[in-house]
Amino acid sequence: MAGIVYGLCMLVAVGCSILLFRNYSRTKHRLILWTGLCFVGLSLNNFLLVVDYLTPKTLDLSIVRIIPALIGMLLLVYGLICEDK
């Protein structure tokens, strides 16, 4: 059951990033770009969470799983700080 929930979270994050990039292509607001990039990182994080859940417990992907989420959040913080519009 947990694998299904993790997979749905991944699909929602992918959907959000697609919608954000589509909106960015129309409006060209750079904060939407940074938010879309953040959701790409969260999507990768959720994908790695599903992979980590499905692999044997001898292989721990927790550190590898956190890196895309951290990069995505850092991109969002950069966009929030540097975009003054």
C-alpha positions in Angstrom: 0.0 0.0 0.0 2.8 2.4 0.8 4.3 1.9 -2.7 1.1 3.0 -4.2 1.0 6.2 -2.1 4.6 7.0 -2.9 3.9 6.5 -6.6 0.9 8.8 -6.5 2.9 11.4 -4.7 5.5 11.1 -7.5 2.8 11.5 -10.2 1.3 14.6 -8.4 4.8 16.2 -8.2 5.4 15.5 -11.9 2.0 16.9 -12.8 2.7 20.1 -10.8 6.0 20.5 -12.5 4.4 20.1 -16.0 1.7 22.6 -15.2 4.3 25.1 -13.8 6.5 24.8 -16.9 3.5 25.2 -19.1 2.5 28.3 -17.2 6.1 29.6 -17.4 6.1 29.2 -21.2 3.1 31.5 -21.4 3.8 34.1 -18.8 7.7 34.1 -18.6 7.6 34.9 -14.8 10.9 33.6 -13.5 9.6 32.6 -10.1 7.3 30.0 -11.8 10.5 28.6 -13.4 12.2 28.2 -10.1 9.1 26.6 -8.6 8.9 24.2 -11.5 12.6 23.2 -11.1 11.9 22.7 -7.4 9.1 20.3 -8.3 11.4 18.4 -10.7 13.7 17.8 -7.7 10.8 16.7 -5.6 9.6 14.4 -8.4 13.1 12.8 -8.5 13.0 12.5 -4.8 9.7 10.6 -4.9 10.9 8.4 -7.7 13.9 7.4 -5.7 11.7 6.8 -2.7 9.7 4.3 -4.7 12.9 2.7 -5.9 14.2 2.6 -2.3 10.9 1.0 -1.1 11.0 -1.7 -3.8 14.6 -2.7 -3.4 15.9 -5.0 -0.7 16.5 -3.5 2.7 20.2 -4.2 2.4 20.5 -1.3 0.0 19.9 2.1 1.6 19.2 5.0 -0.8 18.3 7.6 1.8 21.2 9.8 1.2 20.9 9.6 -2.6 17.2 10.2 -2.2 17.6 13.4 -0.3 20.0 15.1 -2.8 17.4 15.9 -5.5 15.0 17.3 -2.9 17.8 19.5 -1.4 18.8 20.8 -4.8 15.2 21.5 -5.7 14.6 23.4 -2.5 17.8 25.4 -2.9 16.7 26.4 -6.4 13.4 27.6 -5.0 15.1 29.6 -2.2 17.5 31.1 -4.8 14.5 32.1 -6.9 12.7 33.6 -3.9 15.7 35.6 -2.9 16.9 36.8 -6.3 13.6 37.4 -8.1 12.5 40.9 -7.0 9.5 41.2 -9.3 
